[in-house]
Amino acid sequence: MEQKGEAGKRALDAQTLGHNEAKRLSDAAWKHSDLAYKEAKKQADIVYEAAKKLAVDKQAKQAADEAHKEALEQAKKLRDAIIAEGMAVFRVSYDKADADLIETRTKSLKAINDANEAYKEAEKQADIIYKEAKKTAINKQAKQVADEAHKKAIEQAKKARDEATRAFR
């Protein structure tokens, strides 16, 4: 469903901005998670090295190894949690941009359909009035006036419809 016209362009621009913002948030989350992981790993490595130097027996070294391994696992969990939150924000932001575009398109199509319906109704009413005027016209001049009035009414209805839908096409 290609959207043309000014309203369609604005809707697509808004969607693009929404997608770009979602991407920016996602990129920031990935960068933040990477920095958090690296910092946590760095701190765990510093503590591990210090603990290894202080360890006097095999059991203490094993405890330092286990603590280091657990610290690295926690750093990975922190990184994964930041990424998961970033992806959730990305998805919500991206989906909102898409939903906004769909809503705008739906409203535009409704406005177009409403304008077309109004045109059809105006044309129908003009035809009814025209037929009545022709029946009651007593001479050729009166029939010509009815013809002109009918023609103008149809033109005015088309103009109203076109103006109403211009921004959506």
C-alpha positions as CSV (number, residue, x, y, z in Angstrom):
1,M,0.0,0.0,0.0
2,E,2.0,2.9,-1.3
3,Q,1.1,6.2,0.4
4,K,1.5,9.3,-1.8
5,G,0.9,12.9,-1.1
6,E,2.0,15.1,1.8
7,A,0.3,13.1,4.5
8,G,1.9,9.9,3.2
9,K,5.3,11.5,3.0
10,R,5.0,12.8,6.6
11,A,3.9,9.4,7.8
12,L,6.8,7.7,6.1
13,D,9.2,10.3,7.5
14,A,7.9,9.8,11.0
15,Q,8.3,6.0,10.6
16,T,11.8,6.4,9.4
17,L,12.6,8.7,12.3
18,G,11.1,6.2,14.7
19,H,13.1,3.3,13.2
20,N,16.3,5.5,13.4
21,E,15.6,6.3,17.0
22,A,15.0,2.6,17.8
23,K,18.3,1.7,16.1
24,R,20.2,4.5,18.0
25,L,18.8,3.1,21.3
26,S,19.7,-0.4,20.4
27,D,23.3,0.6,19.4
28,A,23.6,2.5,22.7
29,A,22.5,-0.5,24.6
30,W,25.0,-2.8,22.9
31,K,27.8,-0.3,23.5
32,H,26.8,0.1,27.1
33,S,26.6,-3.6,27.6
34,D,30.0,-4.1,26.1
35,L,31.5,-1.4,28.3
36,A,29.8,-2.8,31.4
37,Y,31.1,-6.3,30.6
38,K,34.6,-5.2,29.9
39,E,34.7,-3.1,33.2
40,A,33.3,-6.0,35.2
41,K,35.8,-8.4,33.7
42,K,38.6,-6.1,34.3
43,Q,37.7,-5.7,38.0
44,A,37.2,-9.5,38.3
45,D,40.7,-10.1,36.8
46,I,42.3,-7.5,39.1
47,V,40.7,-9.2,42.2
48,Y,41.6,-12.6,40.8
49,E,45.2,-11.8,40.3
50,A,45.4,-10.3,43.8
51,A,43.7,-13.3,45.3
52,K,46.1,-15.7,43.5
53,K,49.1,-13.9,44.9
54,L,47.7,-14.0,48.4
55,A,46.7,-17.7,48.2
56,V,49.0,-19.9,50.2
57,D,47.6,-23.3,49.4
58,K,45.9,-25.2,46.6
59,Q,42.5,-24.8,48.2
60,A,42.8,-21.0,48.4
61,K,43.8,-20.9,44.7
62,Q,40.8,-23.1,43.8
63,A,38.6,-20.7,45.7
64,A,40.1,-17.8,43.8
65,D,39.5,-19.6,40.5
66,E,35.9,-20.3,41.4
67,A,35.3,-16.8,42.5
68,H,36.8,-15.5,39.3
69,K,34.8,-17.8,37.2
70,E,31.6,-16.7,39.1
71,A,32.5,-13.0,38.7
72,L,32.9,-13.5,34.9
73,E,29.5,-15.3,34.7
74,Q,27.9,-12.4,36.6
75,A,29.6,-10.0,34.1
76,K,28.1,-11.9,31.2
77,K,24.7,-12.0,32.9
78,L,24.9,-8.2,33.3
79,R,25.8,-7.8,29.7
80,D,23.0,-10.0,28.6
81,A,20.5,-8.2,30.7
82,I,21.5,-4.8,29.3
83,I,21.2,-6.2,25.8
84,A,17.8,-7.8,26.5
85,E,16.5,-4.5,27.9
86,G,17.9,-2.6,24.9
87,M,16.3,-5.0,22.5
88,A,13.0,-4.7,24.3
89,V,13.2,-0.9,24.0
90,F,14.2,-1.3,20.3
91,R,11.2,-3.5,19.6
92,V,8.7,-1.3,21.3
93,S,10.1,1.8,19.6
94,Y,10.2,0.1,16.2
95,D,6.7,-1.3,16.5
96,K,5.3,2.1,17.6
97,A,6.8,3.7,14.5
98,D,5.1,1.0,12.3
99,A,1.8,1.3,14.2
100,D,1.8,5.0,13.8
101,L,2.3,4.7,10.1
102,I,-0.5,2.1,9.8
103,E,-2.8,4.4,11.8
104,T,-2.0,7.4,9.6
105,R,-2.6,5.3,6.5
106,T,-5.8,4.0,7.8
107,K,-7.1,7.5,8.7
108,S,-6.0,8.7,5.3
109,L,-7.9,5.9,3.5
110,K,-10.9,6.6,5.6
111,A,-10.8,10.3,4.8
112,I,-10.5,9.4,1.1
113,N,-13.4,7.0,1.3
114,D,-15.5,9.5,3.2
115,A,-14.7,12.1,0.5
116,N,-15.7,9.7,-2.2
117,E,-18.9,8.8,-0.5
118,A,-19.7,12.4,0.0
119,Y,-19.1,13.0,-3.7
120,K,-21.3,10.1,-4.7
121,E,-24.1,11.4,-2.5
122,A,-23.7,15.0,-3.8
123,E,-23.8,13.6,-7.3
124,K,-26.9,11.6,-6.6
125,Q,-28.7,14.6,-5.0
126,A,-27.7,16.7,-8.0
127,D,-29.1,14.1,-10.4
128,I,-32.4,14.0,-8.4
129,I,-32.7,17.8,-8.4
130,Y,-31.8,18.0,-12.1
131,K,-34.4,15.4,-13.1
132,E,-37.1,17.3,-11.1
133,A,-36.0,20.6,-12.6
134,K,-36.1,19.2,-16.2
135,K,-39.6,17.8,-15.5
136,T,-40.9,21.1,-14.3
137,A,-39.1,23.2,-16.8
138,I,-41.6,24.9,-19.0
139,N,-39.3,26.0,-21.8
140,K,-36.0,25.4,-23.4
141,Q,-34.3,28.2,-21.5
142,A,-35.4,26.7,-18.1
143,K,-34.0,23.3,-19.2
144,Q,-30.7,25.0,-20.1
145,V,-30.6,26.6,-16.7
146,A,-31.2,23.2,-15.1
147,D,-28.4,21.7,-17.2
148,E,-26.0,24.4,-16.1
149,A,-27.0,24.1,-12.5
150,H,-26.5,20.3,-12.7
151,K,-23.1,20.6,-14.3
152,K,-22.0,23.2,-11.7
153,A,-23.2,21.0,-8.8
154,I,-21.2,18.0,-10.2
155,E,-18.1,20.2,-10.7
156,Q,-18.4,21.6,-7.2
157,A,-18.8,18.1,-5.7
158,K,-15.7,16.9,-7.6
159,K,-13.8,20.0,-6.5
160,A,-14.8,19.4,-2.8
161,R,-13.8,15.7,-3.1
162,D,-10.4,16.6,-4.7
163,E,-9.6,19.2,-2.1
164,A,-10.5,16.8,0.7
165,T,-8.3,14.1,-0.7
166,R,-5.4,16.1,-2.1
167,A,-3.2,15.7,1.0
168,F,-3.7,11.9,1.0
169,R,-3.0,11.1,-2.6
